[in-house]
Amino acid sequence: MGTDEELDLDTSFFDLGLTALRLSELRKRLERLLGVAIDETALFNQPRSPPSSAASPG
């Protein structure tokens, strides 16, 4: 998947080719970038990206 392609928000992380190890690395990067703790199982229990309305502030 190239960077200029549209991402279907209903596609699971696993369908995008991410492995359990990559999801753990993603969680750690998100924690550093956002400055918040993310539950270790969060990306496994919710393996799809959130709806755009949930990701948008306000």
Distance bins in CASP14 RR format, pairs under 12 A and 6 or more apart:
PFRMAT RR
TARGET T0000
AUTHOR 0000-0000-0000
RMODE 2
METHOD distances of the structure
MODEL  1
1 7 1 0 0 1 0 0 0 0 0 0 0
1 8 0 0 0 0 0 1 0 0 0 0 0
1 11 0 0 0 0 1 0 0 0 0 0 0
1 15 0 0 0 0 0 1 0 0 0 0 0
1 16 1 0 0 1 0 0 0 0 0 0 0
1 17 0 0 0 0 1 0 0 0 0 0 0
1 18 0 0 0 0 0 1 0 0 0 0 0
2 16 0 0 0 0 0 1 0 0 0 0 0
5 11 0 0 0 0 0 1 0 0 0 0 0
5 16 0 0 0 0 0 1 0 0 0 0 0
7 13 0 0 0 0 0 1 0 0 0 0 0
7 15 0 0 0 0 0 1 0 0 0 0 0
7 16 0 0 0 0 1 0 0 0 0 0 0
7 48 0 0 0 0 0 1 0 0 0 0 0
7 49 1 0 0 1 0 0 0 0 0 0 0
7 52 0 0 0 0 0 1 0 0 0 0 0
7 55 0 0 0 0 0 1 0 0 0 0 0
8 15 0 0 0 0 1 0 0 0 0 0 0
8 16 0 0 0 0 1 0 0 0 0 0 0
8 48 0 0 0 0 1 0 0 0 0 0 0
8 49 0 0 0 0 1 0 0 0 0 0 0
8 52 0 0 0 0 0 1 0 0 0 0 0
9 15 0 0 0 0 0 1 0 0 0 0 0
9 16 0 0 0 0 0 1 0 0 0 0 0
9 48 1 0 0 1 0 0 0 0 0 0 0
9 49 1 0 1 0 0 0 0 0 0 0 0
9 50 1 0 0 1 0 0 0 0 0 0 0
9 51 1 0 0 1 0 0 0 0 0 0 0
9 52 1 0 0 1 0 0 0 0 0 0 0
9 53 0 0 0 0 0 1 0 0 0 0 0
9 54 0 0 0 0 1 0 0 0 0 0 0
9 55 0 0 0 0 1 0 0 0 0 0 0
10 16 0 0 0 0 0 1 0 0 0 0 0
10 47 0 0 0 0 0 1 0 0 0 0 0
10 48 1 0 0 1 0 0 0 0 0 0 0
10 49 0 0 0 0 1 0 0 0 0 0 0
10 50 0 0 0 0 0 1 0 0 0 0 0
10 51 0 0 0 0 1 0 0 0 0 0 0
10 52 0 0 0 0 0 1 0 0 0 0 0
11 17 0 0 0 0 1 0 0 0 0 0 0
11 18 0 0 0 0 0 1 0 0 0 0 0
11 47 0 0 0 0 1 0 0 0 0 0 0
11 48 1 0 0 1 0 0 0 0 0 0 0
11 49 1 0 0 1 0 0 0 0 0 0 0
12 18 0 0 0 0 1 0 0 0 0 0 0
12 23 0 0 0 0 0 1 0 0 0 0 0
12 43 0 0 0 0 0 1 0 0 0 0 0
12 44 0 0 0 0 0 1 0 0 0 0 0
12 45 0 0 0 0 0 1 0 0 0 0 0
12 46 0 0 0 0 1 0 0 0 0 0 0
12 47 1 0 1 0 0 0 0 0 0 0 0
12 48 1 0 1 0 0 0 0 0 0 0 0
12 49 0 0 0 0 1 0 0 0 0 0 0
13 19 0 0 0 0 1 0 0 0 0 0 0
13 20 0 0 0 0 1 0 0 0 0 0 0
13 22 0 0 0 0 1 0 0 0 0 0 0
13 23 1 0 0 1 0 0 0 0 0 0 0
13 24 0 0 0 0 0 1 0 0 0 0 0
13 25 0 0 0 0 0 1 0 0 0 0 0
13 26 1 0 0 1 0 0 0 0 0 0 0
13 27 0 0 0 0 0 1 0 0 0 0 0
13 42 0 0 0 0 0 1 0 0 0 0 0
13 43 1 0 0 1 0 0 0 0 0 0 0
13 44 0 0 0 0 1 0 0 0 0 0 0
13 45 0 0 0 0 0 1 0 0 0 0 0
13 46 0 0 0 0 1 0 0 0 0 0 0
13 47 1 0 1 0 0 0 0 0 0 0 0
13 48 1 0 0 1 0 0 0 0 0 0 0
13 49 1 0 0 1 0 0 0 0 0 0 0
13 50 0 0 0 0 0 1 0 0 0 0 0
14 20 0 0 0 0 1 0 0 0 0 0 0
14 22 0 0 0 0 1 0 0 0 0 0 0
14 23 0 0 0 0 1 0 0 0 0 0 0
14 43 0 0 0 0 1 0 0 0 0 0 0
14 44 0 0 0 0 1 0 0 0 0 0 0
14 47 1 0 1 0 0 0 0 0 0 0 0
14 48 0 0 0 0 1 0 0 0 0 0 0
15 47 0 0 0 0 1 0 0 0 0 0 0
15 48 0 0 0 0 1 0 0 0 0 0 0
15 49 0 0 0 0 0 1 0 0 0 0 0
16 22 0 0 0 0 1 0 0 0 0 0 0
16 23 0 0 0 0 0 1 0 0 0 0 0
16 26 0 0 0 0 0 1 0 0 0 0 0
16 43 0 0 0 0 0 1 0 0 0 0 0
16 47 0 0 0 0 1 0 0 0 0 0 0
16 48 0 0 0 0 1 0 0 0 0 0 0
16 49 0 0 0 0 1 0 0 0 0 0 0
17 23 0 0 0 0 0 1 0 0 0 0 0
17 26 0 0 0 0 0 1 0 0 0 0 0
17 47 0 0 0 0 0 1 0 0 0 0 0
18 24 0 0 0 0 1 0 0 0 0 0 0
18 25 0 0 0 0 1 0 0 0 0 0 0
18 26 1 0 0 1 0 0 0 0 0 0 0
18 27 0 0 0 0 0 1 0 0 0 0 0
18 43 0 0 0 0 1 0 0 0 0 0 0
18 44 0 0 0 0 0 1 0 0 0 0 0
18 47 0 0 0 0 1 0 0 0 0 0 0
18 48 0 0 0 0 0 1 0 0 0 0 0
18 49 0 0 0 0 0 1 0 0 0 0 0
19 25 0 0 0 0 1 0 0 0 0 0 0
19 26 0 0 0 0 0 1 0 0 0 0 0
19 43 0 0 0 0 0 1 0 0 0 0 0
19 44 0 0 0 0 0 1 0 0 0 0 0
19 47 0 0 0 0 0 1 0 0 0 0 0
20 26 0 0 0 0 0 1 0 0 0 0 0
20 27 0 0 0 0 0 1 0 0 0 0 0
20 40 0 0 0 0 0 1 0 0 0 0 0
20 41 0 0 0 0 0 1 0 0 0 0 0
20 43 0 0 0 0 1 0 0 0 0 0 0
20 44 1 0 0 1 0 0 0 0 0 0 0
20 47 0 0 0 0 0 1 0 0 0 0 0
21 27 0 0 0 0 0 1 0 0 0 0 0
21 28 0 0 0 0 0 1 0 0 0 0 0
21 43 0 0 0 0 0 1 0 0 0 0 0
22 28 0 0 0 0 0 1 0 0 0 0 0
22 29 0 0 0 0 0 1 0 0 0 0 0
22 43 0 0 0 0 1 0 0 0 0 0 0
22 44 0 0 0 0 0 1 0 0 0 0 0
22 47 0 0 0 0 0 1 0 0 0 0 0
23 29 0 0 0 0 0 1 0 0 0 0 0
23 30 0 0 0 0 0 1 0 0 0 0 0
23 38 0 0 0 0 0 1 0 0 0 0 0
23 40 0 0 0 0 1 0 0 0 0 0 0
23 41 0 0 0 0 0 1 0 0 0 0 0
23 42 0 0 0 0 1 0 0 0 0 0 0
23 43 1 0 1 0 0 0 0 0 0 0 0
23 44 1 0 0 1 0 0 0 0 0 0 0
23 45 0 0 0 0 0 1 0 0 0 0 0
23 46 0 0 0 0 0 1 0 0 0 0 0
23 47 0 0 0 0 1 0 0 0 0 0 0
24 30 0 0 0 0 0 1 0 0 0 0 0
24 31 0 0 0 0 0 1 0 0 0 0 0
24 38 0 0 0 0 0 1 0 0 0 0 0
24 39 0 0 0 0 0 1 0 0 0 0 0
24 40 1 0 0 1 0 0 0 0 0 0 0
24 41 0 0 0 0 0 1 0 0 0 0 0
24 42 0 0 0 0 0 1 0 0 0 0 0
24 43 0 0 0 0 1 0 0 0 0 0 0
24 44 0 0 0 0 1 0 0 0 0 0 0
25 31 0 0 0 0 0 1 0 0 0 0 0
25 32 0 0 0 0 0 1 0 0 0 0 0
25 43 0 0 0 0 0 1 0 0 0 0 0
26 32 0 0 0 0 0 1 0 0 0 0 0
26 33 0 0 0 0 0 1 0 0 0 0 0
26 34 0 0 0 0 0 1 0 0 0 0 0
26 38 0 0 0 0 1 0 0 0 0 0 0
26 40 0 0 0 0 0 1 0 0 0 0 0
26 42 0 0 0 0 0 1 0 0 0 0 0
26 43 1 0 0 1 0 0 0 0 0 0 0
26 44 0 0 0 0 0 1 0 0 0 0 0
26 47 0 0 0 0 0 1 0 0 0 0 0
26 49 0 0 0 0 0 1 0 0 0 0 0
27 33 0 0 0 0 0 1 0 0 0 0 0
27 34 0 0 0 0 0 1 0 0 0 0 0
27 36 0 0 0 0 0 1 0 0 0 0 0
27 37 0 0 0 0 1 0 0 0 0 0 0
27 38 1 0 1 0 0 0 0 0 0 0 0
27 39 0 0 0 0 1 0 0 0 0 0 0
27 40 1 0 0 1 0 0 0 0 0 0 0
27 41 0 0 0 0 1 0 0 0 0 0 0
27 42 1 0 0 1 0 0 0 0 0 0 0
27 43 1 0 1 0 0 0 0 0 0 0 0
27 44 0 0 0 0 1 0 0 0 0 0 0
27 45 0 0 0 0 0 1 0 0 0 0 0
27 46 0 0 0 0 0 1 0 0 0 0 0
28 34 0 0 0 0 0 1 0 0 0 0 0
28 35 0 0 0 0 0 1 0 0 0 0 0
28 37 0 0 0 0 0 1 0 0 0 0 0
28 38 0 0 0 0 1 0 0 0 0 0 0
28 40 0 0 0 0 1 0 0 0 0 0 0
28 43 0 0 0 0 0 1 0 0 0 0 0
29 35 0 0 0 0 0 1 0 0 0 0 0
29 38 0 0 0 0 0 1 0 0 0 0 0
29 43 0 0 0 0 0 1 0 0 0 0 0
30 36 0 0 0 0 1 0 0 0 0 0 0
30 37 0 0 0 0 0 1 0 0 0 0 0
30 38 1 0 1 0 0 0 0 0 0 0 0
30 39 0 0 0 0 0 1 0 0 0 0 0
30 42 0 0 0 0 1 0 0 0 0 0 0
30 43 0 0 0 0 1 0 0 0 0 0 0
30 49 0 0 0 0 0 1 0 0 0 0 0
31 37 1 0 0 1 0 0 0 0 0 0 0
31 38 1 0 1 0 0 0 0 0 0 0 0
31 39 0 0 0 0 0 1 0 0 0 0 0
31 40 0 0 0 0 0 1 0 0 0 0 0
31 42 0 0 0 0 0 1 0 0 0 0 0
31 43 0 0 0 0 0 1 0 0 0 0 0
32 38 0 0 0 0 0 1 0 0 0 0 0
36 42 0 0 0 0 0 1 0 0 0 0 0
38 44 0 0 0 0 0 1 0 0 0 0 0
38 45 0 0 0 0 0 1 0 0 0 0 0
38 46 0 0 0 0 0 1 0 0 0 0 0
39 45 0 0 0 0 1 0 0 0 0 0 0
39 46 0 0 0 0 1 0 0 0 0 0 0
41 47 0 0 0 0 0 1 0 0 0 0 0
42 48 0 0 0 0 0 1 0 0 0 0 0
42 50 0 0 0 0 0 1 0 0 0 0 0
43 49 0 0 0 0 1 0 0 0 0 0 0
43 50 0 0 0 0 0 1 0 0 0 0 0
46 54 0 0 0 0 0 1 0 0 0 0 0
48 54 0 0 0 0 0 1 0 0 0 0 0
48 55 0 0 0 0 0 1 0 0 0 0 0
49 55 1 0 0 1 0 0 0 0 0 0 0
50 56 0 0 0 0 1 0 0 0 0 0 0
END
